């Protein structure tokens, strides 16, 4: 649930980096099931299974770091695209300084794009840079990837102030010829909703630049009915309103890990997956993407 420590070192939009590219209103939000028929008069819809998982830096509810256990939980989802949050890349002892993004991609034989929120100097001279952020795993070809900035409040800086910082991941994938935008996010965990409200505005501005089907997933640190999330539901729909609670992983009481979709995308099923490989439960949804008639 909380976002990890560190301090952003950039204020400009971070250039796209593909890791392991060669590895194979307080209104109730509308739900995707309300839009059962994709646009078009005959072109078949394209299936896509999407998931989101806050991996807690590879540690389970028992606080034991075990990336094989994380990979097994992800494998069980059988998803085509997975948004990850709380991902360590050479971050520290808690995750054995592992490049979790690359390691999970290798274990699952998927492509990966890692979008650091924090990018710090190495722990020791000659070491790797310490990074922490979000990622997206994909079985489909990645045509474009970008690490966008949204408003953040540093978790390490004394008396931090809201400022733009990276860590909002976007990939564009080709799903049987349908260009689809997938975003992974991790919103602020504090009780004060003002930062999350700013982050929602920032994300909507970025999503407005995308063309074609769009899927936004992540740890929102707020339930769908929260006032600060209300603007989302003018553009997106909740894909898993009945899938169950996601946090904490054992005896969950809140649904804060969400899959949201743009108009035209149909949801044929959604569920949470019971596992204690993290302090959150993953969510998976089966989608059908609209294909334009030719």
N, C-alpha and C positions, 0 to 999 in steps of 0.2 A: 504493500500500500504506500508507504513513504517512498519518496524518491531519494536516490543515493547521494552521497556527499560529493563535493567538488565545486569548482568555480569555472564558469565559461571563460574561454580565452579568445573568443572571436565575437565580433558584432556584425559582421557581414554574413550573408548567406553562404553556407558551406557548400563547396562544389561537390557534385555527385561523385561518390566513390563506390565501386562495385567490388566487394570482397568475394573471393571464391567464385568468380564469375563462370569459371569453366566447370564447376561442380554441377554433375547433372542436377415572457408569457408564462406561467406555471401551468400550462395546459398539459394534459396527458399526451405523450407523443403518439403520432400515428404509427401503425405497425406495417411492416412490409406485406403482410398477408392481405391487407386491404387493397393492394394493387396486384390482382391475380393474373392479369393478362399483359404481357409485355407489348410495347407498340410494334406495329408491323402487321401486315395482312397475310403472312404465310411463311416468313423466314423462321426457321427453327431457333429456339432459344439455346444458349450454350451453358452447360452445367459448370459450376465452380464451387468447390468446398473451401470455405474460409474459416479461419480460427484466430483467436486472440488468447495470449497467455502471458501473464506477468510471472516470470520465472524466478524472481527473488534471488537473482544472481546465482542460480543453481543450487540453492539450499532449500530443503524441505521444511515442513512444519516442525521437524525435529532439530532444525538449525544445522543439519549436517550437509556439507557440500558434496553433491553427487551428480555430476553432469550426465552420467549414464542413465540415472533415474529420470532426470529431466528429459533426455532424449527419448526414453521409452514412453513417457507420458505424451510427448508430442507425436511419436509414431502411432500411438493408439488412436489419435484423432483422424488419421488418414486424410489429412487436409492437403489441398493444392497450394494454398497460400496461408502463411501464419504470421501474424503480427506479434512481436515479442516486446516486453518491457522489462526494465531492470536487468540489462545485459552488461556484463563486465567484459572488458577487453584489456588484459594485462593490468587490471585495476589494483589488485592487492592480495593479501594473504587469504582473505575470506573465500576467494575463488582460485587460489593457487596461481595467481597471475595468469590464468588461462585466457586465451582469446576465445571467449564463449561463442561468439557469432560464427567464427570459422569452424570451430569444433563441432557445433551442432549441425551446421550445414554438411560437414563431412559425414557425420554419423547418419544423417537422414538422406544423404545424396540429393541435396537441394541447393539451389543458388541462394545467395544471401546478400542483403544490403544492410550495412550497419550505419546508424546515424548517431554519432556521439552528442550527448548533451554537454558533457565535460571532457576536456582534452588537456591533461596535465603533464608536466615533465615526468621523466622516469623516476622510479623510486631510488634507483642507483645509477651511477654514471655508466653509460653504455647500454642501459636497458631500454625496453620498449616504452613508448608513451602510455600513460595510464588513461584509459577512456571508459566512459560509462554512458549508456544511452538506450536507444530502442533499435529494433531490427525488423526486417521482413524476410522471411524464407519463402521461396517460390519454386515450384516444379515447372513453371512456364517461363519462356524466354523473357528476360528483362530488357525492355527497349530503352528505358530512361530511369534514372534514380536521382533523387535530390534530398538534401538535408535542409529543411526549411527552419527559419527562426519563428518562434512565438514568444510571447511574454513569459518570463520566468522570474522566480525569486530564489536566489542562491541558497543552498542548504548549508553552506560553510562560512560564508562571509558574515562578519558581525554587522548587524544593522543593515541587511541587504535592502535594496530598492528594486522595484520591478524594472526589468530591462529586457530587450530582445536577446534571445539566446537560441542556439540550434537544438535539434533533437526532435523535430517533427518530420518523420520519414515519409517519403512518397516514392513509390515505384509505379512505372507503367509497364504492364505485361501484355503479351499477346496470347489470348485464350481462343484458340482455333480461329484466329484472325480478328477477334474482337479486342480492340485496345481498351484496357481497363485500368483505372487508377486505383491503387490500394495505398492507404495511409495507416501508419501506426503511431499512436500518441500515448503520452503519459502526462496526465494533468496534475496540477498542484494538489497536495494532500492536506493542506491546512484547513482548519475549521472556517476561516474567513473565505467566503466564496469569490471575493473580488478578483483574485488572480485567475481562477478558473473561468470567470466571466470574460476576462480579457483574452484568455487563451482560446475560448470558443469563438470570439470575434475574429481573432487572427486566423484560426483554422478555416473558418468560413470564407474569409478573403482569399486564402490559398486555393480552397476547393473550387471557388468560382472561376479560377483560371483553367480548370480541367475540362476536357470535352469527352463525352462518352460516359459509360457506366463508372460509378465511383463507390468505393467501399472504405469506410473509416472505422478502424477498430482500435481498442486500447483499454487501458486502465484510466477511467475518468474520475476516479475518487469521488464520485457523486452518483446517486441513483437517477434514473431517467426523468423522474418528476421534479428534480431539483431546479429551482428558478434559474440558476446560472446556465443550465443546459437547454432551457426553453428555446433559444434562437436556433438551435440545431434542427428542431423539428419542423421548421419552415422549409428546410432544404432536404433533410434526410429522414429516414424512417428506422425505427427500432426493429432489428431483424430477429430478435430472440426474446420477446416480452414474457414468454411463458417457460423459458428454459431453466429457470431456477436461480437461486442465489449463488454468488461466486466468492464471497469473502466473509470470514476466513475460510480456508480450505476445509477444515474440520468443523462441522456444524455451522455452515455459513448462514449469515444473517442479513447480508446486503447484496444487491446486484449492482456492482460498480464496474464490471468488466463487460464492455458492450461491443456489439457488431451493429453498425448502421450502414444503410444503403441508400443510394440515390433512386429517383423515380425511374420506373421501367424495369427494375430488378425484382424478380419474384423470389420469395423464400419458400422452399418446399419442406424445410425441417430445420430445427435448431435444438441444441441441448448443451448442458454443461457436462463436464466429465469429472467424475469423482476420483480425485487423486490427492495425495499429500506430498507430492514432489515439489510443491511451492506453498506459500501461504495463501495463494489464490487458486481458484479452480479455472481451468480453461473453458472457453465457449467455442462451439463449432456450429456453423450454419451452412446448409446446402442452398445454393443460389442458382438461378437461371438468368443468364445475361441476355438482354435483347440484342438480336442481330438485325441490322438494317436490311430491308429488302433491296435487292439489286435489280 
